[in-house]
Amino acid sequence: MGVYNGKIFLLSEDGDTFVVQAVPSSRWSARNSLSEMPLATPAVLRSSLIVRTQSKLYRIAKEGQR
């Protein structure tokens, strides 16, 4: 589980990332699939989310951000 910018990021062993608003709510904000098992807790680096899977390392950020 990782927390960033008011959102909670949860990963399943199937490679799905669930995004929840960090407020009293029970609604998912988003669901994204990486199609393979994550091997570490998501990490925040500046304004990016870093996710490691069995074969890849992802850096997720808004378009245009460095």
N, C-alpha and C positions, 0 to 999 in steps of 0.2 A: 504494500500500500504506500502511496506517496501523496503528498498534499502540496498543491501549488496554485497560486492565484485564485483562491476561493473554491477550488475544486479538489475532490479526492479521486485518485486514480487507483483502481483495483485490477489486478491481472489474474486470469484463470490459468490453469495448467494447459488448456487448449490454445492459449495464445490470444484470448479475447481481453481487451482492455475496456473496463467499464468506468465511466466518468460520472461522478455525483457532485452536485453543488454542496458545498460545506455549510449548509444551513439546515434548519429543521424541516426536512422534506424527505419523501420516500420515492422521488422520481429520478430516473436515470437521465443524465444530460446527454450522454452519447455512449455508443459501443463501437469499438474498432477491433478488427481481427488482424493478428500478425501471422496466423496460420501455422504457428509452431509454439512450443512451450517456452515461456520466459524462464530465465535462470537466475534472475536477481530482482530485487525491489526496484521500481522505477526511481530514478534520481533526477533532481532538478539542478540544472546548470544555467545560470543567468536566467534567460527567459525561454529555455528549452527543457523538454522532458527527454531523458535518456533511458532507453529500454534495451536490455540485452536478452536475446533469445538463444536457442541452441546453435544457430549458425550466423547470426547477424547482430550488429549493434546499431540501434536506431537513434537518431536525434530528431525529435518532433518539435516544430516551432511554427509560429504563424508565418505565412509566406512573406518573404522580404526581410525577415529578422535574421540576424547573425549571431 
